[in-house]
């Protein structure tokens, strides 16, 4: 079963801190979302392996857009 990590709010992907294949644990930082001139860390909701990264640094994202898939 896979878990989709979604954007909590609209903003710009400032920094991606993981790559496909990385093992992550709950609360590991996955990326930084810049919104309203603030850096908002996006954390892993589950333990697992990064299966897919659906965005690139610099991308504009909308609320609830899928950013990362953890398997």
Backbone torsions as a table, in degrees:
resi	resn	phi	psi	omega
1	UNK	NA	139.1	-179.3
2	UNK	-112.0	156.9	-179.0
3	UNK	-119.3	128.0	177.3
4	UNK	-93.5	131.4	175.8
5	UNK	-99.2	123.0	-175.5
6	UNK	-113.2	161.0	178.2
7	UNK	-73.3	130.1	178.9
8	UNK	-76.2	-21.3	-179.9
9	UNK	-158.0	167.9	178.7
10	UNK	-70.7	144.8	178.6
11	UNK	173.4	-164.1	-177.4
12	UNK	-120.1	135.7	176.5
13	UNK	-71.7	114.1	-176.1
14	UNK	-90.1	-42.9	-176.5
15	UNK	-152.3	132.1	174.0
16	UNK	-102.7	125.2	-171.6
17	UNK	-102.5	-3.8	-178.9
18	UNK	-128.2	168.3	174.5
19	UNK	-134.1	163.3	179.4
20	UNK	-57.7	133.6	-179.2
21	UNK	99.2	-17.1	179.0
22	UNK	-66.5	140.4	172.2
23	UNK	-85.6	134.8	177.7
24	UNK	-129.8	157.9	176.3
25	UNK	-121.1	161.3	178.4
26	UNK	-49.6	133.9	177.8
27	UNK	77.9	3.4	170.7
28	UNK	-67.7	141.3	176.7
29	UNK	-74.6	129.6	-179.6
30	UNK	-101.6	-40.8	-178.8
31	UNK	-162.4	169.5	177.4
32	UNK	-115.7	126.6	177.9
33	UNK	-107.3	122.2	178.2
34	UNK	-92.2	121.3	179.6
35	UNK	-144.6	133.6	-179.8
36	UNK	52.2	40.9	178.2
37	UNK	62.3	22.6	176.0
38	UNK	-123.2	146.3	176.1
39	UNK	-91.1	120.7	-178.4
40	UNK	-114.0	111.4	179.2
41	UNK	-70.3	143.2	174.5
42	UNK	-108.2	123.9	-174.9
43	UNK	-106.2	154.9	175.7
44	UNK	-70.5	128.0	178.5
45	UNK	-83.5	-16.2	-177.2
46	UNK	-143.7	163.9	170.0
47	UNK	-77.6	146.7	176.0
48	UNK	162.1	-163.4	-178.5
49	UNK	-116.6	139.1	177.4
50	UNK	-67.3	114.5	-178.2
51	UNK	-93.4	-34.1	-175.9
52	UNK	-157.9	140.3	172.5
53	UNK	-115.7	118.2	-170.5
54	UNK	-96.6	1.8	-179.1
55	UNK	-133.5	167.0	176.8
56	UNK	-122.8	158.0	174.9
57	UNK	-58.6	134.1	-179.1
58	UNK	96.8	-14.3	179.1
59	UNK	-67.2	142.5	170.1
60	UNK	-87.8	134.6	-179.7
61	UNK	-125.5	157.4	179.0
62	UNK	-108.0	159.6	177.2
63	UNK	-55.9	139.4	178.3
64	UNK	71.3	5.9	174.6
65	UNK	-70.0	136.5	179.0
66	UNK	-71.2	127.3	-179.1
67	UNK	-103.4	-46.6	-174.1
68	UNK	-142.1	146.5	173.2
69	UNK	-115.2	126.4	178.3
70	UNK	-109.3	127.9	-180.0
71	UNK	-102.7	NA	NA
